């Protein structure tokens, strides 16, 4: 199988190792990975902030950057959920109608692609730590991701998964929400991080680096004994 990968802008700029680990895992699964280095942002930030003309311009470029009728895989449920659910608001009944419909059915969040397309749940990873899992709002509510991440974590040797209280409650990032509503956003991060601490976990794991980045900011500010890690980095550990 040949696929394209979409690396969101914040992973490209802040967590590039997560993108590289996703490639490492896909290649271990005998997938030929293609990366178009012309790709940029999918336009989610502009769309969520009300700049739909700018979002449409970025979206049109995105469609041109992924012209092939093959799977597109990304380590971000947030970005993929946006593309699957909101490109129709920008491109329905336009010159890009067929292109966005093709992409809608071909774009996948990374863990969903592993479990449901490749039928892989055990990658031979080893991670001898206690972790808790954060369900991002975008993964649950936009992408409709199920227990695929947990199925993968269950097969990581040495990993102990302890569920936190209110795992499906928002952590407070929400893109520009964290900037426009700083006090509310910080309070939500505090609640999320302390729920994770109550489990005794060493790491918070998620499919979305944006959520983890927000939580890590709170953790670092208050020097708390907790770390964050994208699930792709966990699955690439120990081999």
WOQUI-V474362 format. One record per residue. N is the residue number from 0. RES is the residue in three letters. SS is DSSP state (H for helix, E for strand, C for the rest). D_CENTER is the distance of its C-alpha to the mean C-alpha in Angstrom with 2 decimals. Layout:
BEGIN
N&RES&SS&D_CENTER ; N&RES&SS&D_CENTER
END
This chain:
BEGIN
0&UNK&C&22.09 ; 1&UNK&E&20.92 ; 2&UNK&E&17.49 ; 3&UNK&E&15.94 ; 4&UNK&E&12.69 ; 5&UNK&E&10.87 ; 6&UNK&C&9.81 ; 7&UNK&C&8.80 ; 8&UNK&H&11.68 ; 9&UNK&H&10.54 ; 10&UNK&H&9.29 ; 11&UNK&H&12.56 ; 12&UNK&H&14.59 ; 13&UNK&C&13.56 ; 14&UNK&C&11.62 ; 15&UNK&H&13.07 ; 16&UNK&H&13.70 ; 17&UNK&H&10.13 ; 18&UNK&H&10.55 ; 19&UNK&H&14.02 ; 20&UNK&H&13.25 ; 21&UNK&H&11.20 ; 22&UNK&H&14.36 ; 23&UNK&H&16.57 ; 24&UNK&H&15.34 ; 25&UNK&H&15.61 ; 26&UNK&H&19.01 ; 27&UNK&H&20.09 ; 28&UNK&C&19.59 ; 29&UNK&C&22.01 ; 30&UNK&C&19.71 ; 31&UNK&E&20.87 ; 32&UNK&E&18.11 ; 33&UNK&E&18.88 ; 34&UNK&C&17.43 ; 35&UNK&C&18.95 ; 36&UNK&C&19.40 ; 37&UNK&C&20.42 ; 38&UNK&C&16.96 ; 39&UNK&C&15.94 ; 40&UNK&C&14.03 ; 41&UNK&C&13.30 ; 42&UNK&C&15.25 ; 43&UNK&H&13.14 ; 44&UNK&H&14.66 ; 45&UNK&H&18.08 ; 46&UNK&H&17.83 ; 47&UNK&H&16.91 ; 48&UNK&C&19.73 ; 49&UNK&C&22.19 ; 50&UNK&C&22.69 ; 51&UNK&H&22.55 ; 52&UNK&H&24.86 ; 53&UNK&H&22.69 ; 54&UNK&H&19.56 ; 55&UNK&H&21.73 ; 56&UNK&H&22.80 ; 57&UNK&H&19.34 ; 58&UNK&H&18.43 ; 59&UNK&H&21.68 ; 60&UNK&H&20.95 ; 61&UNK&H&17.56 ; 62&UNK&H&19.54 ; 63&UNK&H&22.12 ; 64&UNK&H&19.77 ; 65&UNK&C&18.62 ; 66&UNK&C&22.06 ; 67&UNK&C&22.12 ; 68&UNK&C&22.19 ; 69&UNK&C&19.83 ; 70&UNK&C&16.26 ; 71&UNK&E&13.46 ; 72&UNK&E&10.41 ; 73&UNK&E&7.09 ; 74&UNK&C&4.45 ; 75&UNK&C&2.14 ; 76&UNK&H&3.97 ; 77&UNK&H&5.66 ; 78&UNK&H&7.15 ; 79&UNK&H&7.97 ; 80&UNK&H&9.35 ; 81&UNK&H&11.31 ; 82&UNK&H&12.74 ; 83&UNK&H&13.76 ; 84&UNK&H&15.32 ; 85&UNK&H&16.71 ; 86&UNK&H&17.95 ; 87&UNK&H&20.90 ; 88&UNK&H&21.94 ; 89&UNK&H&22.24 ; 90&UNK&H&23.59 ; 91&UNK&C&25.39 ; 92&UNK&C&28.90 ; 93&UNK&C&28.55 ; 94&UNK&C&29.12 ; 95&UNK&C&25.43 ; 96&UNK&H&25.54 ; 97&UNK&H&25.60 ; 98&UNK&H&22.99 ; 99&UNK&H&20.30 ; 100&UNK&H&21.39 ; 101&UNK&H&21.05 ; 102&UNK&H&17.50 ; 103&UNK&H&16.53 ; 104&UNK&H&17.68 ; 105&UNK&H&16.37 ; 106&UNK&E&12.65 ; 107&UNK&E&10.29 ; 108&UNK&E&6.88 ; 109&UNK&H&7.67 ; 110&UNK&H&9.14 ; 111&UNK&H&10.83 ; 112&UNK&H&12.33 ; 113&UNK&H&13.60 ; 114&UNK&H&15.20 ; 115&UNK&H&16.47 ; 116&UNK&H&17.26 ; 117&UNK&C&18.16 ; 118&UNK&C&19.35 ; 119&UNK&C&18.25 ; 120&UNK&C&17.79 ; 121&UNK&C&19.55 ; 122&UNK&C&18.76 ; 123&UNK&C&21.52 ; 124&UNK&C&19.44 ; 125&UNK&E&21.27 ; 126&UNK&C&19.99 ; 127&UNK&C&22.90 ; 128&UNK&C&21.47 ; 129&UNK&E&21.07 ; 130&UNK&E&17.58 ; 131&UNK&E&16.27 ; 132&UNK&E&13.04 ; 133&UNK&C&11.34 ; 134&UNK&C&10.30 ; 135&UNK&C&8.40 ; 136&UNK&H&10.65 ; 137&UNK&H&8.52 ; 138&UNK&H&7.50 ; 139&UNK&H&11.21 ; 140&UNK&H&13.08 ; 141&UNK&H&11.80 ; 142&UNK&C&10.14 ; 143&UNK&C&12.53 ; 144&UNK&C&10.72 ; 145&UNK&C&13.53 ; 146&UNK&C&14.35 ; 147&UNK&H&12.83 ; 148&UNK&H&10.97 ; 149&UNK&H&14.35 ; 150&UNK&H&16.35 ; 151&UNK&H&14.89 ; 152&UNK&H&15.45 ; 153&UNK&H&18.91 ; 154&UNK&C&19.98 ; 155&UNK&C&19.23 ; 156&UNK&E&22.74 ; 157&UNK&C&23.70 ; 158&UNK&C&20.60 ; 159&UNK&E&21.58 ; 160&UNK&E&19.13 ; 161&UNK&C&20.53 ; 162&UNK&C&19.14 ; 163&UNK&C&19.37 ; 164&UNK&C&21.16 ; 165&UNK&C&19.32 ; 166&UNK&C&15.95 ; 167&UNK&C&14.91 ; 168&UNK&C&16.30 ; 169&UNK&C&14.46 ; 170&UNK&C&14.23 ; 171&UNK&C&15.65 ; 172&UNK&C&13.32 ; 173&UNK&C&13.03 ; 174&UNK&C&13.18 ; 175&UNK&C&16.95 ; 176&UNK&H&17.77 ; 177&UNK&H&17.65 ; 178&UNK&H&20.25 ; 179&UNK&H&22.38 ; 180&UNK&C&22.61 ; 181&UNK&H&22.48 ; 182&UNK&H&24.63 ; 183&UNK&H&22.79 ; 184&UNK&H&19.37 ; 185&UNK&H&20.92 ; 186&UNK&H&22.55 ; 187&UNK&H&19.39 ; 188&UNK&H&17.79 ; 189&UNK&H&21.12 ; 190&UNK&H&21.12 ; 191&UNK&H&17.68 ; 192&UNK&H&18.58 ; 193&UNK&H&22.05 ; 194&UNK&H&20.99 ; 195&UNK&H&19.07 ; 196&UNK&H&22.20 ; 197&UNK&H&24.41 ; 198&UNK&C&23.02 ; 199&UNK&C&24.20 ; 200&UNK&C&20.88 ; 201&UNK&C&20.42 ; 202&UNK&E&16.60 ; 203&UNK&E&13.79 ; 204&UNK&E&10.92 ; 205&UNK&E&7.46 ; 206&UNK&C&4.14 ; 207&UNK&C&3.32 ; 208&UNK&H&6.00 ; 209&UNK&H&7.62 ; 210&UNK&H&8.76 ; 211&UNK&H&9.79 ; 212&UNK&H&11.58 ; 213&UNK&H&13.42 ; 214&UNK&H&14.47 ; 215&UNK&H&15.51 ; 216&UNK&H&17.71 ; 217&UNK&H&19.55 ; 218&UNK&H&19.92 ; 219&UNK&H&21.40 ; 220&UNK&H&23.64 ; 221&UNK&C&25.24 ; 222&UNK&C&25.22 ; 223&UNK&C&23.87 ; 224&UNK&C&23.78 ; 225&UNK&C&20.07 ; 226&UNK&E&17.21 ; 227&UNK&E&13.41 ; 228&UNK&E&11.44 ; 229&UNK&E&8.09 ; 230&UNK&H&8.90 ; 231&UNK&H&9.46 ; 232&UNK&H&11.99 ; 233&UNK&H&13.63 ; 234&UNK&H&14.08 ; 235&UNK&C&15.63 ; 236&UNK&C&18.05 ; 237&UNK&C&21.71 ; 238&UNK&C&22.44
END
